């Protein structure tokens, strides 16, 4: 699956980072604080996925999502105030709870040794990545975003978030590569859909928070793997052939 590839693009939340569940907890805490309502985490994730897909062409999809929460749960605040409160809650999780998926760092370092370009292509914000880089020792002790990745594209760099393919088209244009020289690693259905619309091969990696979409994910992805150990085995096969 890696043979002949010059660029590997990594999604962040749920792909490199074990973080999707954290955002469910952040939103649950936000809803509880502002409305005193306790909501099942699975329902929260489904609501967020649906709303972000609806608002994907908005200049600020997460502000729109906070507006949806504000109306649905009757917070009685401005949408901007809800978004600000959401990020206040998220800081502890970003700094102390979120961590890499097992062996993700080993794959990154192995790909770098093969002189393959690496990119982060995510709908999360640059602010979150900077917090991981500066404050989260669970992450920054294993990877260095600035040095390990040749390009970092966040939601600030595109007008349309996934499943629109803009972030992936922007990445290959940046390097001047053809679509068949790139490979994308994703965990979610909207990420896989974005890759397919860009005409780029995509590996779907298992994440428990995308399990409800697994049938559709595996149907659309070029490859499906359970974890990074499986990807490392594929890389080691390439290295043996080169040796």
C-alpha positions as CSV (number, residue, x, y, z in Angstrom):
1,X,0.0,0.0,0.0
2,X,3.0,2.4,0.5
3,X,4.9,1.3,-2.6
4,X,5.6,4.3,-4.8
5,X,4.1,6.9,-2.5
6,X,5.9,10.2,-2.0
7,X,3.4,11.8,0.4
8,X,1.5,10.4,3.3
9,X,-1.3,12.6,4.7
10,X,-2.5,12.0,8.2
11,X,-5.8,13.0,9.7
12,X,-5.5,14.0,13.3
13,X,-8.4,13.3,15.6
14,X,-9.2,9.6,15.7
15,X,-6.3,8.8,13.3
16,X,-3.0,9.9,14.9
17,X,-4.6,10.9,18.2
18,X,-6.9,9.0,20.4
19,X,-9.1,12.1,20.8
20,X,-12.6,11.7,19.4
21,X,-13.9,10.4,22.7
22,X,-12.3,13.4,24.5
23,X,-14.4,15.8,22.4
24,X,-17.5,13.8,23.3
25,X,-16.6,14.4,27.0
26,X,-15.9,18.1,26.4
27,X,-19.3,18.5,24.7
28,X,-21.0,16.5,27.5
29,X,-19.4,18.7,30.1
30,X,-20.5,21.8,28.2
31,X,-24.1,20.7,27.9
32,X,-24.2,19.7,31.6
33,X,-22.7,23.0,32.7
34,X,-25.0,25.2,30.6
35,X,-28.3,23.3,30.7
36,X,-27.9,20.7,33.6
37,X,-28.8,18.0,31.0
38,X,-26.8,14.8,30.9
39,X,-26.6,13.4,27.3
40,X,-25.2,10.0,26.2
41,X,-21.8,10.3,24.6
42,X,-22.8,8.4,21.5
43,X,-25.7,10.8,20.9
44,X,-23.3,13.7,21.3
45,X,-20.9,12.3,18.7
46,X,-23.7,11.6,16.2
47,X,-25.1,15.1,16.7
48,X,-21.6,16.7,16.1
49,X,-20.9,14.6,13.1
50,X,-24.2,15.5,11.5
51,X,-24.0,19.2,12.2
52,X,-20.4,19.6,11.1
53,X,-21.3,17.9,7.8
54,X,-24.3,20.3,7.4
55,X,-22.1,23.4,8.2
56,X,-19.0,22.2,6.3
57,X,-19.0,25.1,3.9
58,X,-19.5,27.7,6.7
59,X,-16.5,30.1,7.4
60,X,-16.6,28.7,11.0
61,X,-18.3,25.3,11.2
62,X,-17.6,25.0,14.9
63,X,-19.2,28.3,15.7
64,X,-22.3,27.0,13.8
65,X,-22.1,23.7,15.7
66,X,-22.0,25.7,19.0
67,X,-25.0,27.6,17.7
68,X,-26.8,24.3,17.2
69,X,-26.0,23.3,20.8
70,X,-27.1,26.7,22.0
71,X,-30.5,26.4,20.4
72,X,-31.1,22.6,20.9
73,X,-30.3,22.7,24.6
74,X,-31.6,26.2,25.3
75,X,-28.3,27.6,26.8
76,X,-29.5,31.2,26.4
77,X,-26.1,32.5,25.5
78,X,-24.6,33.9,22.3
79,X,-23.0,31.4,20.0
80,X,-19.6,33.0,20.5
81,X,-20.0,32.6,24.3
82,X,-20.8,28.9,23.9
83,X,-17.8,28.4,21.7
84,X,-15.6,30.2,24.1
85,X,-16.9,28.1,27.0
86,X,-16.3,24.9,24.9
87,X,-12.7,25.7,24.5
88,X,-12.2,26.7,28.1
89,X,-13.4,23.2,29.0
90,X,-11.2,21.6,26.3
91,X,-7.9,22.9,27.6
92,X,-7.4,20.4,30.3
93,X,-8.1,17.5,27.9
94,X,-5.9,18.9,25.2
95,X,-3.0,19.3,27.6
96,X,-3.2,16.2,29.8
97,X,-5.6,13.6,28.4
98,X,-5.3,13.3,24.6
99,X,-2.5,10.9,23.5
100,X,-1.2,9.3,20.3
101,X,-2.6,6.1,19.0
102,X,-0.2,3.2,19.9
103,X,2.8,2.9,17.6
104,X,1.7,6.0,15.5
105,X,5.1,7.7,16.4
106,X,7.0,4.6,15.2
107,X,5.2,4.7,11.8
108,X,6.0,8.4,11.5
109,X,9.6,8.0,12.2
110,X,9.9,4.9,9.9
111,X,8.3,6.8,7.0
112,X,10.7,9.7,7.5
113,X,13.6,7.3,7.3
114,X,12.3,6.3,3.8
115,X,12.3,10.0,2.8
116,X,8.5,10.1,2.4
117,X,7.0,13.5,2.9
118,X,4.5,13.7,5.8
119,X,1.5,16.1,6.2
120,X,-1.2,16.7,8.8
121,X,-4.5,17.3,7.0
122,X,-7.2,18.0,9.6
123,X,-10.4,19.9,10.3
124,X,-9.2,20.7,13.8
125,X,-7.7,24.1,14.6
126,X,-4.1,25.2,14.6
127,X,-4.7,26.2,18.3
128,X,-5.2,22.6,19.3
129,X,-2.0,21.4,17.5
130,X,0.0,24.2,19.2
131,X,-1.4,23.1,22.6
132,X,-0.3,19.5,21.9
133,X,3.1,20.7,20.8
134,X,3.7,23.0,23.8
135,X,1.8,21.5,26.7
136,X,1.0,17.8,26.2
137,X,3.9,15.7,27.2
138,X,2.1,12.5,26.3
139,X,2.4,13.7,22.7
140,X,5.3,16.0,22.4
141,X,7.7,13.5,24.0
142,X,7.0,11.2,21.0
143,X,6.5,13.4,18.0
144,X,7.4,16.9,17.0
145,X,4.8,18.5,14.8
146,X,7.1,21.2,13.4
147,X,9.9,18.8,12.5
148,X,8.2,15.5,11.7
149,X,5.7,17.0,9.2
150,X,6.6,19.0,6.1
151,X,3.1,20.5,6.0
152,X,0.3,21.1,8.5
153,X,-3.1,22.1,7.1
154,X,-5.8,22.9,9.6
155,X,-9.3,24.2,9.2
156,X,-7.8,27.8,9.0
157,X,-6.2,26.9,5.7
158,X,-9.3,25.8,3.8
159,X,-12.7,27.2,3.0
160,X,-14.4,23.8,3.0
161,X,-14.0,21.1,5.6
162,X,-14.3,17.4,5.1
163,X,-16.0,15.6,3.4
164,X,-15.0,18.3,0.8
165,X,-11.7,17.3,-0.7
166,X,-10.1,20.7,-0.5
167,X,-7.6,20.0,2.3
168,X,-6.2,17.0,0.4
169,X,-6.1,18.8,-3.0
170,X,-4.3,21.6,-1.3
171,X,-1.7,19.2,0.1
172,X,-0.8,17.6,-3.2
173,X,-0.7,20.9,-4.9
174,X,1.7,22.3,-2.3
175,X,4.2,19.5,-3.1
176,X,3.5,19.3,-6.8
177,X,2.7,15.6,-6.5
178,X,0.2,13.6,-8.5
179,X,-2.8,12.0,-6.7
180,X,-1.4,8.5,-7.2
181,X,1.8,9.5,-5.5
182,X,-0.1,10.3,-2.3
183,X,-1.7,8.1,0.4
184,X,-4.1,9.3,3.0
185,X,-4.7,7.7,6.5
186,X,-8.2,8.4,8.0
187,X,-10.5,6.9,10.6
188,X,-13.9,8.4,9.8
189,X,-16.4,8.1,7.0
190,X,-16.3,11.9,6.2
191,X,-12.5,11.6,6.0
192,X,-12.6,8.6,3.7
193,X,-15.2,10.4,1.5
194,X,-12.9,13.5,1.3
195,X,-10.0,11.3,0.2
196,X,-12.1,9.5,-2.5
197,X,-13.4,12.8,-3.8
198,X,-9.8,14.0,-4.2
199,X,-9.0,10.8,-6.2
200,X,-6.4,9.7,-3.6
201,X,-5.9,6.2,-2.2
202,X,-7.0,6.0,1.5
203,X,-6.2,3.7,4.3
204,X,-9.0,3.6,7.0
205,X,-7.6,2.8,10.4
206,X,-10.0,1.5,13.1
207,X,-11.2,3.9,15.8
208,X,-13.9,2.8,18.2
209,X,-15.8,6.0,17.8
210,X,-16.2,5.3,14.0
211,X,-17.3,1.7,14.6
212,X,-20.9,2.6,13.8
213,X,-19.8,3.6,10.3
214,X,-17.4,0.7,9.7
215,X,-19.4,-1.0,7.0
216,X,-19.5,2.2,4.9
217,X,-15.9,3.0,5.7
218,X,-14.6,-0.4,4.6
219,X,-16.7,-0.3,1.4
220,X,-15.2,3.1,0.3
221,X,-11.6,2.9,1.6
222,X,-8.8,1.3,-0.5
223,X,-7.5,-0.5,2.6
224,X,-8.7,-1.1,6.2
225,X,-6.3,-1.8,9.0
226,X,-6.9,-2.5,12.7
227,X,-3.9,-0.5,14.1
228,X,-0.5,1.0,13.4
229,X,1.2,-2.3,14.0
230,X,-0.4,-3.6,10.9
231,X,0.8,-0.5,8.9
232,X,4.3,-1.0,10.3
233,X,4.4,-4.5,9.0
234,X,3.6,-3.2,5.6
235,X,6.4,-0.7,5.8
236,X,8.9,-3.3,7.0
237,X,8.1,-5.3,3.9
238,X,9.0,-2.4,1.6
239,X,12.3,-1.9,3.5
240,X,13.2,-5.5,3.1
241,X,12.6,-5.2,-0.6
242,X,14.8,-2.1,-0.8
243,X,17.6,-3.8,1.2
